[in-house]
Amino acid sequence: MDISTQEMGLSVGEAATRVGLTTYTLRWYEQEGLVAPVGRDSAGRRRYTESDVNWLVLLTRLRRTGMPVRDMRRYAELARQGDRTLGARRALFETHRARVLARMAELTEDLEILNYKIDVYRRAEEEQA
């Protein structure tokens, strides 16, 4: 992105595309209080900065890892309060990390069963040949 684009920022559509969201979802994130008010250009259109996009990337990762929207909202509220909430934000992320690790363990078990069944079918096909 060149300097003039950085100064202007990204439109709703450009920002949504950049982070892999639909414009509807991006606007929903704003309505839910997950995104701080975004700057606007002289025509009143939203313009997203690099900082806004980085925040959206974090939100999409949190959502993709299964963080409930209420926890995402809580995190956004804490982040807006500044450094005095560092401990609370860390605790929120530690709790979420524990859930992610538990889900990864479940998925690993599920994958082992899939691999077992694939091997069973492969052997059965080889015996037929």
URMOZI-V767369 format. One record per residue. RES is the residue in one small letter. PHI is phi in radians with two decimals (none if undefined). PSI is psi as a letter, one per 20 degrees, with the letter a starting at -180 (999 if undefined). D_CENTER is the distance of its C-alpha to the mean C-alpha in Angstrom with 1 decimal. Layout:
RES,PHI,PSI,D_CENTER / RES,PHI,PSI,D_CENTER
This chain:
m,none,p,22.5 / d,-1.44,r,26.0 / i,-1.05,g,26.9 / s,-1.13,h,27.8 / t,-1.22,h,24.4 / q,-1.09,g,22.7 / e,-1.16,h,25.1 / m,-1.31,h,24.5 / g,1.46,a,20.7 / l,-1.81,q,18.7 / s,-1.27,r,19.3 / v,-0.97,g,16.9 / g,-1.11,g,17.2 / e,-1.13,g,16.9 / a,-1.13,g,13.7 / a,-1.06,g,12.1 / t,-1.08,g,13.5 / r,-1.06,h,12.5 / v,-1.80,i,8.7 / g,1.43,k,9.3 / l,-1.99,r,9.5 / t,-1.45,r,12.9 / t,-1.11,h,14.8 / y,-1.06,g,15.3 / t,-1.13,g,11.7 / l,-1.06,g,11.4 / r,-1.13,h,14.7 / w,-1.09,g,13.7 / y,-0.98,g,11.0 / e,-1.13,g,14.0 / q,-1.09,h,16.4 / e,-1.40,i,14.6 / g,1.42,j,14.8 / l,-1.41,h,11.2 / v,-2.10,p,12.3 / a,-1.12,q,15.8 / p,-0.91,p,18.4 / v,-1.63,q,18.2 / g,-1.09,r,21.5 / r,-2.25,q,23.7 / d,-1.48,a,26.3 / s,-1.12,h,29.9 / a,-1.60,j,29.5 / g,1.52,j,27.0 / r,-1.48,q,24.0 / r,-1.08,q,20.6 / r,-2.30,o,20.0 / y,-1.63,p,16.8 / t,-1.52,r,17.5 / e,-1.06,h,16.0 / s,-1.10,g,14.9 / d,-1.06,g,13.2 / v,-1.13,g,11.3 / n,-1.06,g,10.4 / w,-1.09,g,9.1 / l,-1.11,h,7.0 / v,-1.07,g,5.7 / l,-1.04,g,5.1 / l,-1.03,g,3.8 / t,-1.16,h,1.4 / r,-1.19,g,2.6 / l,-1.08,g,4.2 / r,-1.16,g,4.4 / r,-1.10,h,5.1 / t,-1.53,j,7.3 / g,1.60,j,8.8 / m,-1.15,p,8.7 / p,-1.09,q,11.0 / v,-1.03,h,10.6 / r,-1.08,h,13.8 / d,-1.25,h,12.4 / m,-1.10,g,9.6 / r,-1.10,g,12.6 / r,-1.07,g,14.7 / y,-1.06,g,12.7 / a,-1.06,g,12.7 / e,-1.09,g,16.4 / l,-1.09,g,17.2 / a,-1.08,h,15.7 / r,-1.19,h,17.9 / q,-1.43,i,20.9 / g,1.59,a,20.9 / d,-1.10,h,22.1 / r,-1.19,i,24.0 / t,-1.89,j,20.9 / l,-0.96,g,19.9 / g,-1.08,g,21.2 / a,-1.16,h,19.5 / r,-1.17,g,16.1 / r,-1.07,g,17.0 / a,-1.07,g,18.3 / l,-1.06,g,15.2 / f,-1.21,h,13.2 / e,-1.13,g,16.3 / t,-1.10,g,16.4 / h,-1.16,g,12.9 / r,-1.01,g,13.8 / a,-1.05,g,17.0 / r,-1.15,g,15.4 / v,-1.11,g,13.3 / l,-1.10,h,16.6 / a,-1.11,g,18.5 / r,-1.15,h,16.5 / m,-1.09,h,16.9 / a,-1.11,g,20.6 / e,-1.08,g,20.9 / l,-1.13,h,19.5 / t,-1.10,g,21.9 / e,-1.07,g,24.7 / d,-1.09,g,23.8 / l,-1.12,h,23.8 / e,-1.05,g,27.2 / i,-1.15,g,28.6 / l,-1.04,g,27.5 / n,-1.08,g,29.0 / y,-1.04,g,32.2 / k,-1.15,h,32.6 / i,-1.08,g,32.1 / d,-1.10,g,34.8 / v,-1.02,g,37.1 / y,-1.16,h,36.9 / r,-1.08,g,37.5 / r,-1.10,g,40.5 / a,-1.11,h,41.8 / e,-1.14,g,41.6 / e,-1.12,h,43.4 / e,-1.19,h,46.1 / q,-1.28,h,46.7 / a,-1.31,999,47.1
